[in-house]
Amino acid sequence: MDHRHKDHDHRGWPVHESDSADAIRNLFSERVVGTARSRIPGFLTKEKRGTSEGTAGIESGLEPEKNMASHHIPPHPPDETQRFSDVASSQEAPSRRHMSARNRFLFFLVAWLIVLMPFLFWWNTWFGRHLSDTQISEYLSDDKHPRHIQHALVQLGERMERRDASAPSWYPELVRLASHPVEEVRNTDAWLMGLDTSYAGFRATLLKMLEDRSTVVQGNAALSLVRFGDGSGRAQIVALLQPARIVAPSAGLVVDVDRTGTTIHQGGLIARLQDGDNAAEVRSPISGRIRTLSTAKGANVAAGAEIATVDPGVEQIWEALRALYLVGQAEDLPVVRIYQRNSPEIPDRIRQQAVLTEKAIKERTTRQP
């Protein structure tokens, strides 16, 4: 089999790609090296000579030539076709066997770019890349690039978890970012403020974030407040255990919609709407699984109409149950018991945590006057 048609199974950076060298080779046409057509030389037919000239003449039926032996027979002429072919091949050989310096440079440049570009993209978007103190300060104030802010927040969170003495110098920036226009920034910010309960400004900021326009930001603010021993966000925590209701942001025709049971990430696309020249995308506010769809492709929906419901993901359920273990009340038990049932969709650790949470709530209710 031609090597260009084989499957290459290699693994590199998060993506499976075909061999880049093969992709480059395919840019060049195949060169077929042929050989000159060989020419079969003619043969000189020699007549058998008898014991005498008379015998030779009788056998051949021809009059013998008495002076044949004295005639000079020239040697067989060289194969002119083969000679010309060899000359042409010797002239074409350099062009077939050698690539010009310019083409070699272009070949290696393209191959290098194929490797370099994905690496640079990964390097610039990887939040695990270490940032210096100066870079953290610059990234936190870079409002034009939200991903830079998120990168700095992740790096700062790692310092807060290991109680790095340099972390508190950026706490005022965390308070400022609580009102950032990008939801992902506020969401990460709310989580980080729960990592250090010694800073008084965090608790007051988190209480304000309970009224955030994003339910996910509200939930993270409520979870962080629990670390302060504050159950003010208990209602938001209970909401984290319930399916999220997804509504249409505007009226329009449903031109595309996902399927029930599909696993989806936060910000994942559920449906597309079209209203004349205006298009709208309906995205999930949480990670989880599409539980129900209330519309279909080709249907018309009104603004605010329900499009779908999304069951929360495992990690969100886990964090909410742990928080209710500390601040849950008796009226929260029905939603907690949902996660105690035997179901392949509910992991064992979730069921166990739900049982422990119910037990803690009952004990706390019994102690209350």
C-alpha positions in Angstrom: 0.0 0.0 0.0 1.2 3.5 -0.8 2.5 5.1 2.4 0.3 8.2 1.7 -2.8 6.1 2.1 -1.9 4.5 5.5 -3.5 5.7 8.7 -1.2 7.4 11.1 -2.1 6.9 14.8 -0.2 9.3 16.9 -1.2 11.4 19.7 -0.1 14.9 20.3 -1.7 17.9 21.6 -5.4 17.6 22.3 -6.2 17.0 18.7 -5.7 14.1 16.4 -4.2 15.2 13.3 -2.8 13.4 10.3 1.0 13.4 9.9 2.0 16.9 8.9 4.9 15.5 6.8 2.4 13.6 4.6 0.3 16.7 4.2 3.4 18.5 2.9 4.4 15.7 0.6 1.0 15.7 -1.0 1.6 19.3 -2.1 4.0 18.0 -4.6 3.1 16.0 -7.7 4.5 12.5 -8.0 7.5 12.2 -10.3 7.6 9.0 -12.3 11.1 8.1 -13.3 11.1 6.0 -16.5 13.7 4.4 -18.6 14.2 4.8 -22.3 12.5 2.3 -24.5 15.1 -0.3 -25.5 15.6 -1.0 -29.1 16.1 -4.6 -30.3 19.1 -4.5 -32.6 18.8 -6.1 -36.0 20.6 -9.4 -36.5 22.8 -10.1 -39.5 21.8 -13.4 -40.9 24.8 -15.4 -41.8 24.4 -18.1 -44.5 25.8 -21.4 -43.7 28.7 -22.1 -45.8 29.2 -25.6 -47.2 32.4 -27.5 -47.8 32.7 -25.9 -51.2 31.3 -22.9 -52.9 29.2 -25.1 -55.2 27.6 -26.8 -52.3 26.9 -23.4 -50.6 25.4 -22.2 -53.9 23.2 -25.2 -54.3 21.9 -25.1 -50.7 21.1 -21.5 -50.8 19.8 -21.5 -54.3 21.9 -18.4 -54.9 25.0 -17.9 -57.0 27.9 -17.8 -54.6 29.9 -14.7 -54.4 33.4 -15.7 -54.9 35.0 -12.7 -53.4 32.7 -12.5 -50.2 35.6 -13.3 -47.9 37.5 -10.3 -49.2 34.6 -7.8 -48.5 34.9 -5.8 -45.2 31.9 -6.3 -42.9 31.5 -3.2 -40.7 30.8 -3.7 -37.0 27.3 -3.4 -35.7 26.3 0.3 -35.5 25.7 1.6 -32.0 22.1 1.9 -30.7 21.5 5.6 -31.5 18.2 5.7 -29.6 19.8 4.4 -26.4 22.7 6.9 -26.8 20.4 9.8 -27.2 18.3 8.6 -24.2 21.3 8.3 -22.0 22.4 11.9 -22.9 18.9 13.2 -22.2 18.7 11.3 -18.9 22.1 12.7 -17.8 20.8 16.2 -18.5 17.5 15.8 -16.6 19.0 13.9 -13.6 20.0 17.0 -11.6 16.5 18.5 -11.9 14.9 15.2 -10.8 17.2 14.3 -8.0 17.9 17.7 -6.3 15.5 20.3 -4.8 16.4 23.9 -5.1 17.5 25.7 -1.9 14.4 27.9 -2.1 12.0 24.9 -2.3 13.8 23.2 0.6 13.4 26.4 2.6 9.7 26.6 1.8 9.2 22.9 2.6 10.8 23.2 6.1 9.1 26.5 6.8 5.6 25.1 6.1 6.4 22.0 8.2 7.6 24.2 11.0 4.5 26.4 11.0 2.2 23.3 11.0 3.9 22.3 14.3 4.4 25.8 15.8 0.9 27.4 15.3 -1.1 24.9 17.4 1.6 25.0 20.1 1.4 28.8 20.3 -2.4 28.7 20.4 -2.3 26.2 23.2 0.4 28.0 25.1 -1.4 31.3 25.0 -4.8 29.8 26.1 -3.5 27.4 28.8 -4.3 28.7 32.3 -1.7 26.5 33.8 1.1 28.6 32.4 3.0 30.3 35.2 2.7 34.1 35.5 5.0 36.4 37.3 3.8 39.0 39.9 4.0 41.7 37.2 2.1 39.6 34.7 -0.7 38.9 37.2 -1.1 42.6 37.9 -1.2 43.4 34.2 -3.6 40.6 33.3 -6.1 41.4 36.2 -6.4 45.0 34.8 -6.6 43.9 31.1 -10.4 44.5 30.6 -10.0 44.1 26.9 -9.0 40.5 27.1 -11.2 38.5 29.6 -9.2 35.4 29.1 -6.1 37.2 30.5 -8.2 38.1 33.6 -9.3 34.5 34.0 -5.7 33.3 33.6 -4.6 35.6 36.3 -7.5 34.6 38.6 -6.6 30.9 38.2 -2.9 31.6 39.1 -4.0 33.8 42.0 -6.3 31.0 43.2 -3.4 28.6 43.4 -1.5 31.0 45.5 -4.4 31.5 47.8 -4.8 27.8 48.3 -1.2 27.4 49.4 -1.4 30.5 51.6 1.1 32.4 49.6 2.0 35.7 51.4 1.9 37.6 48.1 -1.8 36.8 47.4 -3.5 39.5 49.6 -1.9 42.3 47.6 -4.4 41.5 44.8 -7.5 41.2 47.0 -8.8 44.7 46.1 -8.7 43.7 42.5 -10.9 40.7 43.3 -13.5 43.0 44.8 -13.4 45.2 41.8 -13.9 42.3 39.4 -17.2 41.4 41.1 -18.9 43.8 38.8 -17.1 42.8 35.6 -19.4 42.6 32.5 -18.2 39.1 31.5 -20.0 36.3 33.4 -17.1 33.9 33.4 -14.9 36.4 35.1 -17.5 37.1 37.9 -18.1 33.4 38.3 -14.4 32.6 38.9 -14.1 35.7 41.0 -16.9 34.6 43.3 -15.3 31.2 43.8 -11.9 32.7 44.7 -13.3 35.0 47.4 -14.3 31.9 49.3 -10.7 30.7 49.6 -9.7 33.2 52.2 -12.2 34.1 54.9 -9.8 36.4 56.7 -10.4 39.3 54.3 -13.5 41.2 55.5 -14.2 42.8 52.1 -14.9 39.4 50.5 -18.0 38.6 52.6 -19.7 42.0 51.9 -19.0 41.6 48.1 -20.3 38.0 48.0 -23.6 39.1 49.7 -24.1 41.6 46.8 -23.3 38.9 44.3 -26.3 36.9 45.5 -28.3 39.3 43.3 -26.2 38.8 40.2 -28.1 38.5 36.9 -26.4 35.1 36.4 -27.7 32.1 38.4 -24.3 30.4 38.2 -22.6 33.5 39.7 -25.3 33.5 42.4 -24.6 29.9 43.2 -20.8 30.3 43.5 -21.3 33.4 45.7 -23.6 31.3 47.9 -21.2 28.4 48.1 -18.3 30.8 49.1 -20.5 32.4 51.8 -20.9 29.0 53.4 -17.1 29.1 54.1 -17.7 32.2 56.1 -20.4 30.4 58.1 -23.1 32.4 56.3 -26.2 30.7 55.1 -27.6 33.7 53.3 -27.4 32.0 49.9 -29.2 28.8 50.9 -32.0 29.3 48.4 -29.4 29.7 45.6 -27.6 26.5 46.8 -30.9 24.6 46.6 -31.4 25.9 43.1 -28.1 24.4 42.1 -29.6 20.9 42.7 -32.6 21.6 40.4 -32.8 21.6 36.5 -32.0 24.9 34.9 -34.8 26.3 32.8 -33.6 27.7 29.5 -35.8 30.3 27.8 -35.7 32.1 24.4 -33.9 35.5 24.6 -36.1 36.7 21.7 -38.9 35.6 19.4 -37.9 33.8 16.2 -37.9 30.6 14.1 -36.0 27.6 15.5 -33.5 26.8 12.8 -31.4 24.3 14.8 -31.8 22.5 18.2 -29.9 19.9 20.1 -31.2 16.5 21.3 -32.6 15.3 24.6 -30.0 13.5 26.7 -27.0 15.3 25.2 -24.2 16.2 27.6 -23.5 19.9 27.5 -20.9 22.3 29.0 -21.5 25.7 30.5 -22.1 28.0 27.6 -22.8 25.2 25.2 -25.2 25.8 22.3 -28.8 24.4 22.7 -30.7 26.1 19.9 -30.4 28.8 17.2 -33.2 31.3 16.5 -33.7 33.4 13.3 -36.0 36.4 13.1 -35.5 38.0 9.7 -31.9 39.2 9.6 -31.5 38.8 13.3 -30.0 35.6 14.7 -29.9 34.5 18.3 -28.2 31.7 20.1 -29.6 29.9 23.1 -26.9 28.6 25.4 -26.8 26.6 28.6 -25.9 28.5 31.8 -24.6 25.3 33.4 -22.8 22.1 32.6 -25.0 19.0 32.7 -27.3 17.1 30.5 -30.3 18.2 28.4 -33.3 16.8 30.2 -36.2 18.1 28.1 -36.8 20.1 24.9 -39.9 22.2 24.6 -39.5 23.0 20.9 -38.4 21.5 17.6 -36.7 22.6 14.5 -39.0 24.8 12.3 -41.1 26.0 15.2 -41.8 29.6 16.1 -41.2 30.7 19.7 -42.0 33.8 21.6 -39.5 35.8 23.7 -39.3 34.2 27.2 -40.7 30.8 26.0 -39.1 27.7 27.5 -36.7 26.1 25.1 -35.2 23.3 27.3 -34.3 22.2 30.8 -30.8 21.0 31.8 -30.0 18.7 34.7 -27.0 19.9 36.7 -23.6 18.2 36.4 -22.0 16.0 39.0 -19.6 18.5 40.3 -22.3 21.2 40.8 -24.5 18.6 42.7 -21.5 17.6 44.8 -20.7 21.1 45.9 -24.3 22.0 46.6 -24.9 18.9 48.8 -21.8 19.6 50.8 -22.9 23.1 51.4 -26.4 22.0 52.5 -24.7 19.6 54.9 -23.7 22.8 56.8 -26.6 25.2 56.2 -29.5 23.1 54.9 -32.9 23.1 56.5 -35.8 20.7 56.8 -37.6 22.2 53.8 -34.5 21.3 51.6 -34.9 17.6 52.2 -37.1 16.7 49.2 -34.6 17.9 46.7 -31.7 16.2 48.7 -33.6 12.9 48.6 -33.7 13.0 44.8 -30.0 12.1 44.7 -30.4 9.2 47.1 -32.2 7.0 44.5 -30.5 4.2 42.7 -29.9 5.3 39.2 -27.1 4.8 36.7 -27.0 8.6 36.2 -26.2 9.2 39.9 -22.7 8.2 41.0 -22.2 6.4 44.3 -20.4 9.4 45.9 -23.4 11.6 45.2 -25.8 9.1 46.8 -23.5 8.8 49.8 -23.2 12.6 50.2 -27.0 13.0 49.9 -27.5 10.5 52.7 -25.0 12.3 54.9 -26.6 15.7 54.1 -30.0 14.5 55.1 -28.7 13.1 58.3 -26.9 16.4 59.2 -30.1 18.4 58.4 -32.2 16.2 60.6 -29.8 16.5 63.5 -29.6 20.2 63.2 -33.4 20.5 63.1 -33.7 18.4 66.2 -31.3 20.6 68.1 -33.2 23.8 67.2 -35.7 25.0 69.8 
